[in-house]
Amino acid sequence: MPIYLDHNATTHLDPRVLEAMLPYLSGPAANASSLHRYGRIARDAIEAARVQVAQLVGVTPREVIWTSGGTESNNLAIKGVADSFAPARLLYGATEHPAVMEAAESLAAHAWNVEAIAVDRRGHVVDSALQAQLAKADVKLVSLMRANNETGVIQDIAHYAGLVHAAGAWLHVDAVQAAGKMPVDMSELGADLMSLSSHKIYGPKGIGALVVRAEVELRPLMHGGAQERGVRGGTENVAAIAGFGCAAELAMQELETRTAHLLPLRERLEAGLREIPGTLVFGAGAERLANTLQFALAGYDGEALLMQLDRRGMAVSSGSACAAGNGAPSHVLIAMGYDTVTAKGAIRVSLGKDNTADDIDRLLAVLGEIARSLVAA
Ligand SMILES: Cc1ncc(COP(=O)(O)O)c(C=O)c1O
């Protein structure tokens, strides 16, 4: 039986989510903007899902804008806010997802002054570095992630929000890996914009949301549609939206049981890894997502290890899926102060609700075997 341990890359569709989607895949064709009854059915499904996703993060449904996923949400947040100002300054954390980093850096071509904020060894944005940048006038937007996709490290967003708001800037939070895996309340975090994605929580791919507070002015990336308050035009993917809504509701209902299942599994894995000499756990000691563990086996290349595990039917990642295969070390680990060789050794295990203790034991057995063969060689 293959063992899937790559849930931060994506998750399978929960059968209950599929059930919620089916009526909109096989029912009568309807555009949610049409006024006839079928259009109204589609519209109702979209609005019901908006309530479900809003509840997941403690906002009002009106604040939820559907997008095609986390990548688009991050781009819309950064470029959409930037477009409503004359060029000024924009900051982001050095361990952000490429969809934040590259969207931010693209603004440099439009006369924006863009800076990455340093993180410490655990992957937390360094207060003094953020404050030093905020002290320079004219920062309009800061983008920081709630939980890192590679290490699982969780940041104290409410604390940073205080600093960002004191400087008069908006705070965008990439909560793609956090929402549905840990409690996320947008008001408690103090975020002004927040990115969400469905396929990280057993929903369909290609659907996400950007939550935008009423006071934030946002320009659309695409023109020509009045949907989503004119911020994100285009005929809505009703089935995907209904699926995301269902996945959000299930994540909320099952958050405690999923966490209670995942945490002991991750601890079992971490304890087992520590028995293997030379193993390094990234972000150790920091608060981390219950499902995520990134580590390196001394002397082993991450991608080579990934392929060995793959041959044994175990799916893990050697960093973020987006960076995989390009040979570059993880920018997250480099930002955390690790050297290239160590960073290239990284393996990310991201557990899902259906993994078992047996999966962990089988992974540990194979890793132990590989480590022993390395010593013997
Ligand atoms: C932290 C983070 N932000 C954004 C994204 C992009 O989300 P999507 O795959 O929905 O475009 C990902 C996906 O890996 C992610 O982990």
The ligand as an SDF file (V2000), in Angstrom:
LIG
                    3D

 16 16  0  0  0  0  0  0  0  0999 V2000
    1.7830   28.9240    2.1800 C   0  0  0  0  0  0  0  0  0  0  0  0
    1.2090   28.7410    0.8120 C   0  0  0  0  0  0  0  0  0  0  0  0
    0.7290   29.7990    0.1430 N   0  0  0  0  0  0  0  0  0  0  0  0
    0.2030   29.6750   -1.0800 C   0  0  0  0  0  0  0  0  0  0  0  0
    0.1460   28.4650   -1.7220 C   0  0  0  0  0  0  0  0  0  0  0  0
   -0.4430   28.3690   -3.1020 C   0  0  0  0  0  0  0  0  0  0  0  0
   -1.7330   27.8150   -3.0180 O   0  0  0  0  0  0  0  0  0  0  0  0
   -2.4380   27.1680   -4.3090 P   0  0  0  0  0  0  0  0  0  0  0  0
   -1.7860   25.8530   -4.5300 O   0  0  0  0  0  0  0  0  0  0  0  0
   -3.8760   27.0370   -3.8970 O   0  0  0  0  0  0  0  0  0  0  0  0
   -2.2580   28.1160   -5.4300 O   0  0  0  0  0  0  0  0  0  0  0  0
    0.6480   27.3360   -1.0770 C   0  0  0  0  0  0  0  0  0  0  0  0
    0.6470   26.0080   -1.7600 C   0  0  0  0  0  0  0  0  0  0  0  0
    1.5210   25.1980   -1.5530 O   0  0  0  0  0  0  0  0  0  0  0  0
    1.1810   27.4650    0.2280 C   0  0  0  0  0  0  0  0  0  0  0  0
    1.6800   26.4180    0.8800 O   0  0  0  0  0  0  0  0  0  0  0  0
  1  2  1  0
  2  3  1  0
  2 15  2  0
  3  4  2  0
  4  5  1  0
  5  6  1  0
  5 12  2  0
  6  7  1  0
  7  8  1  0
  8  9  2  0
  8 10  1  0
  8 11  1  0
 12 13  1  0
 12 15  1  0
 13 14  2  0
 15 16  1  0
M  END
$$$$
